[in-house]
């Protein structure tokens, strides 16, 4: 019900948010069995997408389109879990994503939320190692200074890598906030 609060999925346009929720649905409906196969086609989200993922219990994720960045905050009200996605294959976009992330973490309304930072597209060749990226955006400092409980995950929504951990995190935060 509403008391569970909303799980928000945020991130810049094109980082792979829509594909992530589609993949999570596939993974949860199959109990992790079998290969995910070709990724379903996605289009940039305009407005918001609500996706239900049934993993023991129903978990609803509200994905907000990257283009809605300026009004994301109007959805923070009952956000209990925040998934923030960055594109690990695009270091030039990282600094902009990092600014967005810092804005989220400093928001009073999100002070109680559990946060999962997703580095997506690790299947793509990138000239920066994950550790370099994390130090570039000073992730250890961000985590140390944040009020929230922050988890990070390296995933490929396309290949399905790391999605089991994302589901496990969703279930754990669902229970904790239930």
JOTABEL-V435819 format. One line per field, one symbol per residue. phi: phi as a letter, one per 20 degrees, with the letter a starting at -180 (. if undefined). burial: # if it has 9 or more other ideal C-beta (glycine too) atoms within 8 Angstrom, else .. A space follows every 10 residues. Layout:
# JOTABEL-V435819
phi = ???
burial = ???
This chain:
# JOTABEL-V435819
phi = .fffmdeddc qffnfofffg fffffffffd lmemefmfff fccgfdncdd ceddcmcfcd ddedggfehf dgffdfhdfd ccdddcefec gfefffffff fffffefgfd gefecdedde mffefcedfg fffffgelgg fgffefffed dcbdccffen fnfffffffg ffffffef
burial = ....###### ##..###### ########.. .....#..#. ...##..##. #####...## ######.#.. .#..##..## ########.# #.###.##.# ##.##.#..# ..######## ##...#...# ..#####.#. .##..#.#.# ########.# ###.###.## #.##..#.
